[in-house]
């Protein structure tokens, strides 16, 4: 099957099209105004719907995938905000290919995914909702119906995928639940057999060198992070957009990479007085970042020419609490014959193979070079960039908030 690298357009003049009124449960950027880009991945078969989200202008794509069923109708994996624009783009597919039959919530801990499922499902009353087991909420663990999911149409994904009505077209594998004391982590990988496409939520990412189209719809976050000095006015061009994107990726993955110095707050406040823009949009001129000259080499090491990898926060704080369970899950997923991958964040679609997927989890193994199916060559991310995450991990362990990591296998 040929991947159609086409992008649908939208009417940027109609701001009501982007309106999302229920942003307050997850009050992150862009709050109540969310644009959507639909992209056809395989002609008349698979589409992605990208929106963006972030904190302090550290913005990344969040993605929903829609797949046409062989008998007609659609399956939706990981819904995004059902804005008027998003619903219109979905309903264009409904008009061509039939109703939304199934809606999948493939995670239990990703609030940015969970919060959209109830509102999205209300626009498609004929759809059956299948959710990852062991759902929970914080600070109070509420029943799923209290979280906005329709009780009569909501079902728990069984461990045995053959017990689902879409078994002929999809297989799936559940990672977890991984007990983190303060909560649980779980993710469900879906495999669309006929197209050889793997759907993932958070476990694997690949970083594009340039900002994805959804990020480029609004340049301000990119240009904000492209600044080297508080008083600098950054020109809106592709070079600066790319520069801002690379720094955003370093923030997302490491929180504070080794190439970032944080000046004292007294210095930050003094420099803010010289800022050309002191509006609340510009955080009143505050810019508490000082990038070292070699910062771009840090991005190149992270990206690794677009390789697949597990996000550092999952490596340091989550998956190392269950290395056996994670590797068993990775082995099962790698047994499927997929040719492309669609994660919910960063790059997509990714042309890849099962061995490349399995390689990404080698950080959980003592001697990955002894595993015959793993690719040769270095995988590990630079250890110096894990300093902040390891400090967080040590702090959480000190106060017994999370269980300690387990030994590598």
C-alpha positions as CSV (number, residue, x, y, z in Angstrom):
1,X,0.0,0.0,0.0
2,X,1.2,3.4,-0.9
3,X,1.4,6.1,1.8
4,X,-0.3,9.2,0.7
5,X,1.8,12.2,2.1
6,X,-1.0,14.7,1.6
7,X,-2.3,17.3,4.1
8,X,-5.8,18.7,4.3
9,X,-6.3,22.4,4.6
10,X,-8.6,24.4,6.8
11,X,-10.2,27.8,7.1
12,X,-7.9,29.8,9.4
13,X,-10.3,32.8,9.3
14,X,-13.0,31.0,11.4
15,X,-11.8,31.0,15.0
16,X,-15.0,29.3,16.2
17,X,-13.9,26.3,14.2
18,X,-11.0,25.8,16.6
19,X,-13.0,26.4,19.8
20,X,-12.6,23.8,22.7
21,X,-14.8,25.0,25.6
22,X,-13.8,22.2,28.0
23,X,-10.1,22.9,28.3
24,X,-10.2,23.6,32.1
25,X,-9.7,20.0,33.3
26,X,-6.3,20.0,31.5
27,X,-5.4,23.8,31.4
28,X,-2.5,23.6,29.0
29,X,-1.6,25.6,25.9
30,X,-3.4,26.3,23.5
31,X,-6.3,26.2,26.1
32,X,-9.6,26.8,24.3
33,X,-8.4,27.2,20.8
34,X,-7.2,24.1,19.1
35,X,-6.5,23.6,15.4
36,X,-6.6,20.3,13.6
37,X,-4.7,18.9,10.6
38,X,-6.0,15.8,9.0
39,X,-3.5,13.7,6.9
40,X,-4.2,10.7,4.8
41,X,-1.6,8.1,5.5
42,X,-2.9,5.3,3.3
43,X,-5.4,6.2,0.6
44,X,-9.0,5.6,1.8
45,X,-7.8,3.5,4.8
46,X,-5.8,5.5,7.5
47,X,-5.9,9.1,8.5
48,X,-4.3,11.0,11.3
49,X,-5.7,14.1,13.1
50,X,-3.0,16.3,14.7
51,X,-3.6,19.0,17.3
52,X,-1.0,20.6,19.6
53,X,-0.5,20.9,23.3
54,X,2.1,22.1,25.7
55,X,3.2,24.1,28.8
56,X,5.3,27.4,28.6
57,X,5.2,27.2,24.8
58,X,6.9,23.7,24.9
59,X,4.5,22.4,22.4
60,X,4.2,18.9,20.7
61,X,1.7,17.2,18.5
62,X,-1.1,15.1,20.0
63,X,-2.5,12.6,17.5
64,X,-5.7,10.6,16.8
65,X,-5.7,7.9,14.2
66,X,-8.8,6.8,12.2
67,X,-8.9,3.5,10.3
68,X,-11.5,2.3,7.8
69,X,-13.0,-1.1,8.6
70,X,-13.3,-3.7,5.9
71,X,-17.1,-4.0,6.5
72,X,-17.5,-0.3,6.4
73,X,-17.3,2.2,9.2
74,X,-14.4,3.6,11.2
75,X,-12.3,2.8,14.2
76,X,-10.8,5.8,16.2
77,X,-7.7,5.3,18.3
78,X,-6.9,7.9,21.0
79,X,-9.4,10.8,20.3
80,X,-8.3,14.4,20.3
81,X,-10.4,17.4,21.2
82,X,-13.7,17.3,19.2
83,X,-13.7,20.9,18.0
84,X,-16.1,21.9,15.2
85,X,-13.2,21.7,12.8
86,X,-12.1,18.2,14.0
87,X,-15.7,16.9,13.9
88,X,-16.2,18.3,10.4
89,X,-13.1,16.5,9.2
90,X,-14.2,13.2,10.9
91,X,-17.7,13.5,9.5
92,X,-16.3,13.9,6.0
93,X,-14.9,10.4,6.4
94,X,-18.1,9.2,7.9
95,X,-20.0,10.4,4.8
96,X,-17.6,8.4,2.6
97,X,-16.9,5.3,4.7
98,X,-19.6,4.9,7.3
99,X,-20.2,5.6,11.0
100,X,-17.6,5.6,13.7
101,X,-18.1,2.1,15.1
102,X,-15.4,1.8,17.7
103,X,-13.5,4.4,19.8
104,X,-10.3,3.2,21.6
105,X,-8.8,4.7,24.8
106,X,-5.4,3.0,24.8
107,X,-4.0,4.4,28.1
108,X,-4.8,4.8,31.7
109,X,-2.4,7.5,32.8
110,X,-2.4,9.9,29.9
111,X,-4.9,12.6,31.0
112,X,-4.3,14.5,27.8
113,X,-5.8,11.4,26.0
114,X,-8.4,10.4,28.5
115,X,-10.1,13.8,28.8
116,X,-11.3,13.8,25.2
117,X,-12.9,10.4,25.0
118,X,-16.2,11.2,26.7
119,X,-16.8,14.5,24.8
120,X,-15.8,12.8,21.5
121,X,-18.0,9.8,22.0
122,X,-21.1,11.9,22.6
123,X,-20.9,13.1,19.0
124,X,-21.0,9.5,17.7
125,X,-23.8,7.9,19.8
126,X,-23.7,4.6,17.7
127,X,-20.0,4.0,18.6
128,X,-18.8,1.4,21.1
129,X,-16.0,2.6,23.4
130,X,-13.2,0.2,24.4
131,X,-10.9,1.4,27.1
132,X,-7.6,0.1,28.6
133,X,-8.3,-1.8,31.8
134,X,-7.4,-0.5,35.3
135,X,-8.5,3.1,34.6
136,X,-7.9,5.5,37.5
137,X,-8.2,9.2,38.3
138,X,-6.4,11.5,40.7
139,X,-6.8,12.7,43.4
140,X,-10.0,10.6,43.7
141,X,-10.4,7.4,41.9
142,X,-13.8,7.8,40.2
143,X,-15.9,5.3,38.2
144,X,-15.4,5.7,34.5
145,X,-18.9,6.9,34.0
146,X,-18.1,9.8,36.3
147,X,-15.3,10.7,34.0
148,X,-17.7,11.3,31.1
149,X,-17.7,7.9,29.5
150,X,-21.1,6.6,28.5
151,X,-21.8,3.6,30.7
152,X,-23.9,1.5,28.3
153,X,-21.5,1.8,25.5
154,X,-18.2,1.5,27.3
155,X,-16.3,-1.8,27.5
156,X,-13.0,-2.9,29.1
157,X,-10.5,-4.3,26.6
158,X,-10.1,-8.0,27.5
159,X,-6.6,-9.5,27.8
160,X,-7.6,-11.8,25.0
161,X,-8.0,-9.7,21.8
162,X,-10.0,-12.5,20.2
163,X,-12.9,-11.5,22.4
164,X,-13.4,-8.2,20.6
165,X,-15.7,-7.5,17.6
166,X,-12.8,-6.2,15.6
167,X,-10.5,-9.2,16.1
168,X,-10.4,-10.0,12.3
169,X,-8.7,-6.7,11.6
170,X,-6.8,-5.8,14.7
171,X,-4.6,-7.4,17.3
172,X,-3.4,-5.6,20.4
173,X,-1.1,-6.0,23.4
174,X,-1.4,-4.4,26.8
175,X,1.6,-3.1,28.6
176,X,1.0,-3.0,32.4
177,X,-0.4,-2.1,34.6
178,X,2.9,-0.9,36.1
179,X,2.4,0.0,39.7
180,X,4.0,3.4,40.5
181,X,2.3,3.7,44.0
182,X,1.0,7.1,43.2
183,X,-0.8,5.6,40.2
184,X,-0.5,3.1,37.4
185,X,1.0,3.1,33.9
186,X,-0.6,1.2,31.0
187,X,-0.6,1.4,27.3
188,X,-2.3,-0.6,24.6
189,X,-0.5,-1.1,21.2
190,X,-2.9,-1.8,18.3
191,X,-1.9,-3.6,15.1
192,X,-3.9,-3.1,11.9
193,X,-3.1,-6.4,10.1
194,X,-4.0,-5.6,6.5
195,X,-2.0,-2.4,6.3
196,X,0.8,-3.5,8.6
197,X,0.4,-0.5,10.8
198,X,1.3,-0.3,14.5
199,X,-0.5,2.3,16.7
200,X,1.1,3.5,19.9
201,X,0.4,6.1,22.5
202,X,3.5,7.2,24.5
203,X,5.9,4.3,24.6
204,X,7.9,5.1,21.4
205,X,8.8,8.4,19.7
206,X,10.9,9.5,16.8
207,X,11.8,13.2,16.5
208,X,11.6,15.0,13.1
209,X,14.4,17.5,12.4
210,X,11.9,20.2,11.4
211,X,8.7,21.1,13.4
212,X,5.6,19.2,12.3
213,X,3.0,21.0,10.3
214,X,0.6,21.4,13.3
215,X,3.4,23.1,15.2
216,X,4.1,25.5,12.3
217,X,0.5,26.8,12.2
218,X,1.4,29.2,15.0
219,X,5.0,30.4,15.0
220,X,5.1,32.2,18.4
221,X,6.1,29.1,20.6
222,X,8.9,28.3,18.1
223,X,10.2,31.8,18.0
224,X,9.9,32.2,21.8
225,X,12.3,29.3,22.3
226,X,14.6,30.4,19.4
227,X,15.7,33.4,21.4
228,X,19.2,33.5,22.8
229,X,18.7,36.7,24.9
230,X,15.7,38.3,26.6
231,X,15.9,41.4,24.5
232,X,16.3,39.6,21.2
233,X,13.6,40.1,18.5
234,X,13.6,36.9,16.5
235,X,12.7,37.0,12.8
236,X,10.0,34.6,11.7
237,X,11.8,32.4,9.2
238,X,12.3,28.6,8.8
239,X,15.7,28.7,10.3
240,X,14.5,30.2,13.6
241,X,11.4,27.9,13.6
242,X,13.7,24.9,13.3
243,X,15.9,26.3,16.1
244,X,13.0,26.7,18.4
245,X,11.7,23.3,17.6
246,X,15.0,21.6,18.5
247,X,15.1,23.4,21.9
248,X,11.5,22.4,22.5
249,X,12.4,18.8,21.9
250,X,15.2,19.0,24.5
251,X,12.9,20.5,27.0
252,X,10.2,17.8,26.5
253,X,12.7,14.9,26.7
254,X,15.1,16.1,29.4
255,X,13.3,19.0,31.2
256,X,16.8,20.6,31.6
257,X,19.4,19.2,29.2
258,X,23.1,19.4,30.1
259,X,23.5,22.2,27.5
260,X,21.0,24.5,29.2
261,X,22.2,26.9,32.0
262,X,19.6,28.5,34.2
263,X,20.6,32.0,35.3
264,X,19.7,33.4,38.8
265,X,16.2,34.8,39.2
266,X,17.7,38.2,40.0
267,X,19.4,38.2,36.6
268,X,16.2,37.0,34.9
269,X,14.2,39.9,36.5
270,X,16.7,42.5,35.6
271,X,16.9,41.4,32.0
272,X,13.1,41.3,31.8
273,X,13.1,45.1,32.2
274,X,14.9,45.3,28.8
275,X,12.5,42.9,27.0
276,X,10.8,44.4,24.0
277,X,7.6,42.6,24.8
278,X,6.4,42.6,28.5
279,X,2.9,41.3,27.8
280,X,1.5,38.3,29.5
281,X,1.8,36.4,26.2
282,X,5.6,36.9,26.5
283,X,5.5,36.0,30.2
284,X,6.2,39.6,31.1
285,X,9.6,39.5,29.5
286,X,10.9,36.6,31.7
287,X,13.2,34.3,29.8
288,X,15.1,32.1,32.3
289,X,17.2,30.2,29.8
290,X,20.8,30.4,28.7
291,X,21.8,27.9,26.0
292,X,25.4,26.8,25.6
293,X,27.1,27.1,22.3
294,X,27.1,23.4,21.6
295,X,23.3,22.9,22.4
296,X,22.5,21.7,18.8
297,X,24.8,18.7,19.2
298,X,22.7,17.7,22.1
299,X,19.6,17.7,19.9
300,X,21.5,15.7,17.2
301,X,22.4,13.0,19.8
302,X,18.8,12.9,21.0
303,X,17.3,12.6,17.5
304,X,19.8,10.1,16.2
305,X,18.8,10.6,12.6
306,X,15.2,9.9,13.4
307,X,15.7,6.6,15.3
308,X,13.0,5.1,17.5
309,X,13.5,5.5,21.2
310,X,11.7,5.4,24.5
311,X,11.3,8.9,26.0
312,X,13.7,9.5,28.9
313,X,10.9,10.1,31.5
314,X,9.6,6.6,30.7
315,X,13.1,5.1,30.9
316,X,14.0,6.7,34.2
317,X,10.7,6.9,36.1
318,X,8.3,4.2,34.8
319,X,9.4,1.3,32.6
320,X,12.4,0.4,34.7
321,X,10.0,-0.5,37.5
322,X,8.8,-3.4,35.3
323,X,11.6,-4.5,33.0
324,X,10.4,-8.1,32.5
325,X,6.8,-7.1,31.8
326,X,7.9,-4.3,29.4
327,X,10.3,-6.6,27.5
328,X,7.7,-9.3,27.2
329,X,5.3,-6.7,25.8
330,X,7.9,-5.4,23.4
331,X,8.6,-9.0,22.2
332,X,5.0,-9.6,21.5
333,X,4.6,-6.3,19.6
334,X,7.8,-7.1,17.7
335,X,6.3,-10.4,16.6
336,X,3.8,-8.6,14.4
337,X,4.8,-7.9,10.8
338,X,4.4,-4.1,10.7
339,X,6.0,-1.8,8.2
340,X,5.0,1.6,9.7
341,X,4.2,3.0,13.1
342,X,1.9,5.9,14.2
343,X,2.6,7.1,17.7
344,X,0.4,9.8,19.4
345,X,3.3,12.3,19.6
346,X,6.2,13.7,17.5
347,X,6.8,12.2,14.1
348,X,4.3,10.1,12.1
349,X,4.0,8.0,10.1
350,X,7.3,6.2,10.7
351,X,8.5,3.6,8.2
352,X,10.1,1.0,10.4
353,X,10.5,-2.7,11.1
354,X,9.8,-4.8,14.3
355,X,13.5,-5.1,15.1
356,X,13.9,-1.4,15.2
357,X,11.0,-1.2,17.6
358,X,12.5,-3.9,19.8
359,X,15.8,-2.2,19.8
360,X,14.3,0.9,21.5
361,X,13.8,-1.2,24.7
362,X,17.4,-2.5,25.0
363,X,18.0,0.0,27.8
364,X,16.3,-2.5,30.1
365,X,18.8,-5.3,29.3
366,X,22.1,-5.9,30.9
367,X,23.8,-7.2,27.7
368,X,21.7,-6.1,24.7
369,X,24.6,-7.0,22.4
370,X,23.9,-10.7,23.2
371,X,20.3,-10.5,21.9
372,X,20.5,-11.7,18.2
373,X,17.5,-9.7,17.0
374,X,18.8,-6.3,18.3
375,X,20.5,-4.0,15.8
376,X,24.2,-3.4,16.2
377,X,25.5,0.0,17.1
378,X,25.0,2.3,20.0
379,X,21.5,3.1,21.2
380,X,21.9,4.8,24.6
381,X,21.1,8.5,24.9
382,X,23.8,10.7,26.5
383,X,23.9,10.0,30.2
384,X,24.8,13.6,31.1
385,X,21.3,14.7,29.9
386,X,19.5,12.5,32.4
387,X,20.8,14.4,35.4
388,X,17.6,16.2,36.3
389,X,15.4,13.1,35.7
390,X,17.6,11.0,37.9
391,X,17.5,13.7,40.6
392,X,13.7,13.6,40.4
393,X,13.8,9.8,40.6
394,X,16.1,9.9,43.7
395,X,13.8,12.4,45.4
396,X,10.7,10.3,44.7
397,X,12.4,7.2,46.0
398,X,13.7,9.0,49.1
399,X,10.2,9.9,50.2
400,X,8.8,6.5,49.1
401,X,6.5,8.0,46.5
402,X,7.4,5.5,43.8
403,X,8.9,2.0,44.1
404,X,12.6,1.7,43.3
405,X,13.8,0.6,39.9
406,X,14.3,-3.1,39.3
407,X,17.5,-4.6,38.0
408,X,18.0,-4.9,34.2
409,X,17.3,-8.3,32.7
